[in-house]
């Protein structure tokens, strides 16, 4: 049988053993302080506060 080549893992599993994917906020925000997220036909706003916390609102 042919096996696929062993390629390095792009996103190694988190050390905690958690299987959820992880996305860095900087990848989502791309230098801005807010982004719109569409989910199930609804729009949400993800923004960074002055205290550098994230808030998701509908």
PDB file with one MODEL, atoms N, CA, C and O in Angstrom:
MODEL        1
ATOM      1  N   UNK A   1       0.819  -1.185   0.000  1.00  0.00           N
ATOM      2  CA  UNK A   1       0.000   0.000   0.000  1.00  0.00           C
ATOM      3  C   UNK A   1       0.865   1.251   0.000  1.00  0.00           C
ATOM      4  O   UNK A   1       1.938   1.281   0.602  1.00  0.00           O
ATOM      5  N   UNK A   2       0.382   2.278  -0.683  1.00  0.00           N
ATOM      6  CA  UNK A   2       1.063   3.565  -0.662  1.00  0.00           C
ATOM      7  C   UNK A   2       0.556   4.387   0.504  1.00  0.00           C
ATOM      8  O   UNK A   2      -0.651   4.531   0.696  1.00  0.00           O
ATOM      9  N   UNK A   3       1.466   4.919   1.269  1.00  0.00           N
ATOM     10  CA  UNK A   3       1.087   5.773   2.387  1.00  0.00           C
ATOM     11  C   UNK A   3       1.449   7.211   2.047  1.00  0.00           C
ATOM     12  O   UNK A   3       2.448   7.454   1.370  1.00  0.00           O
ATOM     13  N   UNK A   4       0.641   8.176   2.515  1.00  0.00           N
ATOM     14  CA  UNK A   4       0.986   9.577   2.255  1.00  0.00           C
ATOM     15  C   UNK A   4       2.291   9.928   2.957  1.00  0.00           C
ATOM     16  O   UNK A   4       2.622   9.341   3.987  1.00  0.00           O
ATOM     17  N   UNK A   5       3.032  10.882   2.402  1.00  0.00           N
ATOM     18  CA  UNK A   5       4.298  11.258   3.043  1.00  0.00           C
ATOM     19  C   UNK A   5       4.059  11.868   4.413  1.00  0.00           C
ATOM     20  O   UNK A   5       3.026  12.491   4.660  1.00  0.00           O
ATOM     21  N   UNK A   6       5.013  11.681   5.285  1.00  0.00           N
ATOM     22  CA  UNK A   6       4.940  12.281   6.617  1.00  0.00           C
ATOM     23  C   UNK A   6       5.295  13.747   6.496  1.00  0.00           C
ATOM     24  O   UNK A   6       6.461  14.099   6.313  1.00  0.00           O
ATOM     25  N   UNK A   7       4.289  14.602   6.598  1.00  0.00           N
ATOM     26  CA  UNK A   7       4.505  16.036   6.529  1.00  0.00           C
ATOM     27  C   UNK A   7       4.441  16.626   7.923  1.00  0.00           C
ATOM     28  O   UNK A   7       3.701  16.127   8.770  1.00  0.00           O
ATOM     29  N   UNK A   8       5.210  17.686   8.176  1.00  0.00           N
ATOM     30  CA  UNK A   8       5.137  18.306   9.507  1.00  0.00           C
ATOM     31  C   UNK A   8       3.750  18.873   9.756  1.00  0.00           C
ATOM     32  O   UNK A   8       3.103  19.394   8.847  1.00  0.00           O
ATOM     33  N   UNK A   9       3.313  18.765  10.972  1.00  0.00           N
ATOM     34  CA  UNK A   9       2.001  19.259  11.373  1.00  0.00           C
ATOM     35  C   UNK A   9       2.013  20.787  11.392  1.00  0.00           C
ATOM     36  O   UNK A   9       2.885  21.389  12.019  1.00  0.00           O
ATOM     37  N   UNK A  10       1.054  21.422  10.712  1.00  0.00           N
ATOM     38  CA  UNK A  10       0.973  22.872  10.683  1.00  0.00           C
ATOM     39  C   UNK A  10       0.556  23.433  12.027  1.00  0.00           C
ATOM     40  O   UNK A  10       1.102  24.442  12.473  1.00  0.00           O
ATOM     41  N   UNK A  11      -0.399  22.796  12.676  1.00  0.00           N
ATOM     42  CA  UNK A  11      -0.902  23.243  13.979  1.00  0.00           C
ATOM     43  C   UNK A  11      -0.785  22.090  14.953  1.00  0.00           C
ATOM     44  O   UNK A  11      -1.681  21.248  15.009  1.00  0.00           O
ATOM     45  N   UNK A  12       0.293  22.025  15.723  1.00  0.00           N
ATOM     46  CA  UNK A  12       0.426  20.918  16.670  1.00  0.00           C
ATOM     47  C   UNK A  12      -0.676  20.953  17.707  1.00  0.00           C
ATOM     48  O   UNK A  12      -1.182  22.025  18.040  1.00  0.00           O
ATOM     49  N   UNK A  13      -1.056  19.785  18.225  1.00  0.00           N
ATOM     50  CA  UNK A  13      -2.129  19.763  19.226  1.00  0.00           C
ATOM     51  C   UNK A  13      -1.729  20.541  20.466  1.00  0.00           C
ATOM     52  O   UNK A  13      -0.560  20.556  20.850  1.00  0.00           O
ATOM     53  N   UNK A  14      -2.713  21.194  21.096  1.00  0.00           N
ATOM     54  CA  UNK A  14      -2.403  21.944  22.317  1.00  0.00           C
ATOM     55  C   UNK A  14      -1.870  21.029  23.407  1.00  0.00           C
ATOM     56  O   UNK A  14      -2.226  19.852  23.465  1.00  0.00           O
ATOM     57  N   UNK A  15      -1.022  21.562  24.265  1.00  0.00           N
ATOM     58  CA  UNK A  15      -0.405  20.780  25.332  1.00  0.00           C
ATOM     59  C   UNK A  15      -1.426  20.279  26.342  1.00  0.00           C
ATOM     60  O   UNK A  15      -1.165  19.304  27.046  1.00  0.00           O
ATOM     61  N   UNK A  16      -2.592  20.932  26.428  1.00  0.00           N
ATOM     62  CA  UNK A  16      -3.582  20.560  27.433  1.00  0.00           C
ATOM     63  C   UNK A  16      -4.330  19.277  27.078  1.00  0.00           C
ATOM     64  O   UNK A  16      -5.079  18.750  27.901  1.00  0.00           O
ATOM     65  N   UNK A  17      -4.133  18.769  25.856  1.00  0.00           N
ATOM     66  CA  UNK A  17      -4.864  17.581  25.448  1.00  0.00           C
ATOM     67  C   UNK A  17      -6.224  17.918  24.882  1.00  0.00           C
ATOM     68  O   UNK A  17      -6.991  17.014  24.552  1.00  0.00           O
ATOM     69  N   UNK A  18      -6.545  19.188  24.762  1.00  0.00           N
ATOM     70  CA  UNK A  18      -7.816  19.645  24.231  1.00  0.00           C
ATOM     71  C   UNK A  18      -7.791  19.497  22.710  1.00  0.00           C
ATOM     72  O   UNK A  18      -6.822  19.911  22.075  1.00  0.00           O
ATOM     73  N   UNK A  19      -8.833  18.918  22.114  1.00  0.00           N
ATOM     74  CA  UNK A  19      -8.852  18.677  20.682  1.00  0.00           C
ATOM     75  C   UNK A  19      -9.479  19.809  19.877  1.00  0.00           C
ATOM     76  O   UNK A  19      -9.630  19.681  18.662  1.00  0.00           O
ATOM     77  N   UNK A  20      -9.847  20.916  20.522  1.00  0.00           N
ATOM     78  CA  UNK A  20     -10.442  22.034  19.785  1.00  0.00           C
ATOM     79  C   UNK A  20      -9.370  22.770  19.003  1.00  0.00           C
ATOM     80  O   UNK A  20      -8.247  22.927  19.481  1.00  0.00           O
ATOM     81  N   UNK A  21      -9.712  23.226  17.793  1.00  0.00           N
ATOM     82  CA  UNK A  21      -8.747  24.059  17.059  1.00  0.00           C
ATOM     83  C   UNK A  21      -8.536  25.380  17.779  1.00  0.00           C
ATOM     84  O   UNK A  21      -9.428  25.868  18.473  1.00  0.00           O
ATOM     85  N   UNK A  22      -7.358  25.954  17.611  1.00  0.00           N
ATOM     86  CA  UNK A  22      -7.040  27.229  18.257  1.00  0.00           C
ATOM     87  C   UNK A  22      -6.714  28.254  17.182  1.00  0.00           C
ATOM     88  O   UNK A  22      -5.934  27.984  16.269  1.00  0.00           O
ATOM     89  N   UNK A  23      -7.312  29.422  17.296  1.00  0.00           N
ATOM     90  CA  UNK A  23      -7.076  30.526  16.363  1.00  0.00           C
ATOM     91  C   UNK A  23      -6.593  31.713  17.174  1.00  0.00           C
ATOM     92  O   UNK A  23      -7.211  32.074  18.176  1.00  0.00           O
ATOM     93  N   UNK A  24      -5.507  32.318  16.757  1.00  0.00           N
ATOM     94  CA  UNK A  24      -5.009  33.501  17.453  1.00  0.00           C
ATOM     95  C   UNK A  24      -5.870  34.702  17.092  1.00  0.00           C
ATOM     96  O   UNK A  24      -6.256  34.868  15.935  1.00  0.00           O
ATOM     97  N   UNK A  25      -6.168  35.527  18.063  1.00  0.00           N
ATOM     98  CA  UNK A  25      -7.010  36.696  17.825  1.00  0.00           C
ATOM     99  C   UNK A  25      -6.394  37.614  16.774  1.00  0.00           C
ATOM    100  O   UNK A  25      -7.121  38.248  16.009  1.00  0.00           O
ATOM    101  N   UNK A  26      -5.077  37.695  16.727  1.00  0.00           N
ATOM    102  CA  UNK A  26      -4.427  38.547  15.730  1.00  0.00           C
ATOM    103  C   UNK A  26      -4.704  38.060  14.312  1.00  0.00           C
ATOM    104  O   UNK A  26      -4.755  38.862  13.380  1.00  0.00           O
ATOM    105  N   UNK A  27      -4.885  36.743  14.141  1.00  0.00           N
ATOM    106  CA  UNK A  27      -5.232  36.204  12.825  1.00  0.00           C
ATOM    107  C   UNK A  27      -6.649  36.615  12.428  1.00  0.00           C
ATOM    108  O   UNK A  27      -6.913  36.874  11.253  1.00  0.00           O
ATOM    109  N   UNK A  28      -7.552  36.676  13.387  1.00  0.00           N
ATOM    110  CA  UNK A  28      -8.926  37.090  13.108  1.00  0.00           C
ATOM    111  C   UNK A  28      -9.021  38.601  12.877  1.00  0.00           C
ATOM    112  O   UNK A  28      -9.672  39.052  11.935  1.00  0.00           O
ATOM    113  N   UNK A  29      -8.377  39.366  13.732  1.00  0.00           N
ATOM    114  CA  UNK A  29      -8.520  40.817  13.701  1.00  0.00           C
ATOM    115  C   UNK A  29      -7.674  41.485  12.615  1.00  0.00           C
ATOM    116  O   UNK A  29      -8.027  42.561  12.134  1.00  0.00           O
ATOM    117  N   UNK A  30      -6.577  40.864  12.230  1.00  0.00           N
ATOM    118  CA  UNK A  30      -5.695  41.361  11.165  1.00  0.00           C
ATOM    119  C   UNK A  30      -5.369  42.841  11.311  1.00  0.00           C
ATOM    120  O   UNK A  30      -5.447  43.597  10.342  1.00  0.00           O
ATOM    121  N   UNK A  31      -5.004  43.252  12.516  1.00  0.00           N
ATOM    122  CA  UNK A  31      -4.580  44.619  12.754  1.00  0.00           C
ATOM    123  C   UNK A  31      -5.698  45.606  13.046  1.00  0.00           C
ATOM    124  O   UNK A  31      -5.429  46.781  13.294  1.00  0.00           O
ATOM    125  N   UNK A  32      -6.939  45.156  13.021  1.00  0.00           N
ATOM    126  CA  UNK A  32      -8.053  46.046  13.334  1.00  0.00           C
ATOM    127  C   UNK A  32      -8.523  45.789  14.762  1.00  0.00           C
ATOM    128  O   UNK A  32      -8.084  44.835  15.403  1.00  0.00           O
ATOM    129  N   UNK A  33      -9.414  46.641  15.256  1.00  0.00           N
ATOM    130  CA  UNK A  33      -9.911  46.452  16.621  1.00  0.00           C
ATOM    131  C   UNK A  33     -11.251  45.718  16.647  1.00  0.00           C
ATOM    132  O   UNK A  33     -11.769  45.415  17.722  1.00  0.00           O
ATOM    133  N   UNK A  34     -11.827  45.424  15.453  1.00  0.00           N
ATOM    134  CA  UNK A  34     -13.114  44.736  15.418  1.00  0.00           C
ATOM    135  C   UNK A  34     -13.299  44.011  14.083  1.00  0.00           C
ATOM    136  O   UNK A  34     -12.801  44.454  13.048  1.00  0.00           O
ATOM    137  N   UNK A  35     -14.017  42.901  14.127  1.00  0.00           N
ATOM    138  CA  UNK A  35     -14.386  42.163  12.917  1.00  0.00           C
ATOM    139  C   UNK A  35     -15.831  41.706  13.043  1.00  0.00           C
ATOM    140  O   UNK A  35     -16.328  41.485  14.148  1.00  0.00           O
ATOM    141  N   UNK A  36     -16.498  41.565  11.908  1.00  0.00           N
ATOM    142  CA  UNK A  36     -17.836  40.993  11.889  1.00  0.00           C
ATOM    143  C   UNK A  36     -17.715  39.501  11.610  1.00  0.00           C
ATOM    144  O   UNK A  36     -16.920  39.069  10.775  1.00  0.00           O
ATOM    145  N   UNK A  37     -18.516  38.733  12.321  1.00  0.00           N
ATOM    146  CA  UNK A  37     -18.555  37.284  12.136  1.00  0.00           C
ATOM    147  C   UNK A  37     -19.981  36.917  11.773  1.00  0.00           C
ATOM    148  O   UNK A  37     -20.925  37.296  12.467  1.00  0.00           O
ATOM    149  N   UNK A  38     -20.135  36.180  10.687  1.00  0.00           N
ATOM    150  CA  UNK A  38     -21.466  35.734  10.299  1.00  0.00           C
ATOM    151  C   UNK A  38     -21.623  34.276  10.715  1.00  0.00           C
ATOM    152  O   UNK A  38     -20.772  33.433  10.431  1.00  0.00           O
ATOM    153  N   UNK A  39     -22.738  34.003  11.397  1.00  0.00           N
ATOM    154  CA  UNK A  39     -23.015  32.651  11.882  1.00  0.00           C
ATOM    155  C   UNK A  39     -24.512  32.409  11.806  1.00  0.00           C
ATOM    156  O   UNK A  39     -25.298  33.159  12.385  1.00  0.00           O
ATOM    157  N   UNK A  40     -24.903  31.369  11.099  1.00  0.00           N
ATOM    158  CA  UNK A  40     -26.311  30.969  10.989  1.00  0.00           C
ATOM    159  C   UNK A  40     -27.199  32.140  10.544  1.00  0.00           C
ATOM    160  O   UNK A  40     -28.304  32.323  11.055  1.00  0.00           O
ATOM    161  N   UNK A  41     -26.700  32.927   9.585  1.00  0.00           N
ATOM    162  CA  UNK A  41     -27.483  34.035   9.066  1.00  0.00           C
ATOM    163  C   UNK A  41     -27.520  35.268   9.951  1.00  0.00           C
ATOM    164  O   UNK A  41     -28.209  36.236   9.628  1.00  0.00           O
ATOM    165  N   UNK A  42     -26.796  35.254  11.055  1.00  0.00           N
ATOM    166  CA  UNK A  42     -26.749  36.393  11.986  1.00  0.00           C
ATOM    167  C   UNK A  42     -25.353  37.005  11.938  1.00  0.00           C
ATOM    168  O   UNK A  42     -24.370  36.301  11.706  1.00  0.00           O
ATOM    169  N   UNK A  43     -25.266  38.312  12.157  1.00  0.00           N
ATOM    170  CA  UNK A  43     -23.974  38.985  12.223  1.00  0.00           C
ATOM    171  C   UNK A  43     -23.634  39.301  13.665  1.00  0.00           C
ATOM    172  O   UNK A  43     -24.469  39.770  14.438  1.00  0.00           O
ATOM    173  N   UNK A  44     -22.391  39.031  14.002  1.00  0.00           N
ATOM    174  CA  UNK A  44     -21.869  39.317  15.334  1.00  0.00           C
ATOM    175  C   UNK A  44     -20.660  40.222  15.188  1.00  0.00           C
ATOM    176  O   UNK A  44     -19.992  40.212  14.154  1.00  0.00           O
ATOM    177  N   UNK A  45     -20.377  41.004  16.218  1.00  0.00           N
ATOM    178  CA  UNK A  45     -19.220  41.879  16.225  1.00  0.00           C
ATOM    179  C   UNK A  45     -18.258  41.404  17.314  1.00  0.00           C
ATOM    180  O   UNK A  45     -18.618  41.339  18.489  1.00  0.00           O
ATOM    181  N   UNK A  46     -17.046  41.077  16.912  1.00  0.00           N
ATOM    182  CA  UNK A  46     -15.987  40.720  17.852  1.00  0.00           C
ATOM    183  C   UNK A  46     -15.052  41.915  17.920  1.00  0.00           C
ATOM    184  O   UNK A  46     -14.483  42.326  16.909  1.00  0.00           O
ATOM    185  N   UNK A  47     -14.896  42.472  19.121  1.00  0.00           N
ATOM    186  CA  UNK A  47     -14.051  43.662  19.242  1.00  0.00           C
ATOM    187  C   UNK A  47     -13.149  43.567  20.458  1.00  0.00           C
ATOM    188  O   UNK A  47     -13.401  42.813  21.398  1.00  0.00           O
ATOM    189  N   UNK A  48     -12.088  44.363  20.404  1.00  0.00           N
ATOM    190  CA  UNK A  48     -11.121  44.440  21.494  1.00  0.00           C
ATOM    191  C   UNK A  48     -11.424  45.699  22.290  1.00  0.00           C
ATOM    192  O   UNK A  48     -11.593  46.775  21.717  1.00  0.00           O
ATOM    193  N   UNK A  49     -11.492  45.566  23.608  1.00  0.00           N
ATOM    194  CA  UNK A  49     -11.768  46.715  24.476  1.00  0.00           C
ATOM    195  C   UNK A  49     -10.473  47.471  24.779  1.00  0.00           C
ATOM    196  O   UNK A  49      -9.384  47.034  24.405  1.00  0.00           O
ATOM    197  N   UNK A  50     -10.608  48.606  25.459  1.00  0.00           N
ATOM    198  CA  UNK A  50      -9.431  49.384  25.886  1.00  0.00           C
ATOM    199  C   UNK A  50      -8.552  48.587  26.837  1.00  0.00           C
ATOM    200  O   UNK A  50      -7.345  48.815  26.918  1.00  0.00           O
ATOM    201  N   UNK A  51      -9.164  47.649  27.558  1.00  0.00           N
ATOM    202  CA  UNK A  51      -8.412  46.811  28.502  1.00  0.00           C
ATOM    203  C   UNK A  51      -7.841  45.566  27.828  1.00  0.00           C
ATOM    204  O   UNK A  51      -7.339  44.667  28.503  1.00  0.00           O
ATOM    205  N   UNK A  52      -7.917  45.514  26.489  1.00  0.00           N
ATOM    206  CA  UNK A  52      -7.390  44.404  25.674  1.00  0.00           C
ATOM    207  C   UNK A  52      -8.129  43.083  25.938  1.00  0.00           C
ATOM    208  O   UNK A  52      -7.530  42.008  25.922  1.00  0.00           O
ATOM    209  N   UNK A  53      -9.434  43.188  26.180  1.00  0.00           N
ATOM    210  CA  UNK A  53     -10.290  42.007  26.329  1.00  0.00           C
ATOM    211  C   UNK A  53     -11.131  41.884  25.064  1.00  0.00           C
ATOM    212  O   UNK A  53     -11.312  42.857  24.332  1.00  0.00           O
ATOM    213  N   UNK A  54     -11.643  40.683  24.813  1.00  0.00           N
ATOM    214  CA  UNK A  54     -12.498  40.457  23.652  1.00  0.00           C
ATOM    215  C   UNK A  54     -13.957  40.433  24.076  1.00  0.00           C
ATOM    216  O   UNK A  54     -14.318  39.852  25.099  1.00  0.00           O
ATOM    217  N   UNK A  55     -14.797  41.087  23.254  1.00  0.00           N
ATOM    218  CA  UNK A  55     -16.241  41.077  23.489  1.00  0.00           C
ATOM    219  C   UNK A  55     -16.922  40.689  22.187  1.00  0.00           C
ATOM    220  O   UNK A  55     -16.627  41.246  21.129  1.00  0.00           O
ATOM    221  N   UNK A  56     -17.837  39.726  22.272  1.00  0.00           N
ATOM    222  CA  UNK A  56     -18.636  39.303  21.119  1.00  0.00           C
ATOM    223  C   UNK A  56     -20.070  39.732  21.366  1.00  0.00           C
ATOM    224  O   UNK A  56     -20.685  39.324  22.351  1.00  0.00           O
ATOM    225  N   UNK A  57     -20.610  40.563  20.466  1.00  0.00           N
ATOM    226  CA  UNK A  57     -21.993  41.032  20.603  1.00  0.00           C
ATOM    227  C   UNK A  57     -22.763  40.743  19.325  1.00  0.00           C
ATOM    228  O   UNK A  57     -22.187  40.584  18.249  1.00  0.00           O
ATOM    229  N   UNK A  58     -24.079  40.680  19.473  1.00  0.00           N
ATOM    230  CA  UNK A  58     -24.961  40.407  18.335  1.00  0.00           C
ATOM    231  C   UNK A  58     -25.435  41.715  17.754  1.00  0.00           C
ATOM    232  O   UNK A  58     -26.192  41.721  16.783  1.00  0.00           O
TER     233      UNK A  58
ENDMDL
END
